[in-house]
Amino acid sequence: MAGIGLPGTDLGQLRKQAKEWLRRGRDGDTEALDLLRRLHPRGEELAADPSRLRLADAQLALARAYDFPSWPRLREHLRLVELWRRNPHQLPEQTDPADELLRLGCLSYGADA
């Protein structure tokens, strides 16, 4: 859980991360409980009795770790970002030379031929 950076655009990955936070918190992991105390409004209470932790608690703490006030706000952000996400390596070859130059000039993470 250390090194929380900016959220990716994959809600599924963030759901897995929240479940991992939940598991670690319930197991009494000190790092997880310290983050819970710091990020959740009832963090002290939940850290005192980790068996009371629920997925919603882990999701709220995770959202706040990414500087969002709530899990629904984080989900909404990801939904909006998805609309503008672009994968240059998945774009087909362009017929217009200027468009093709731009396609080839974009940073890509795919296997370029």
ABEGO torsion letter per residue (X at the ends): XBGBBBBBABAAAAAAAAAAAAAAAAAGBAAAAAAAAAABAAAAAAAABAAABBAAAAAAAAAAAAGBABAAAAAAAAAAAAAABBBAAABBBBABAAAAAAAAABBBABBBX
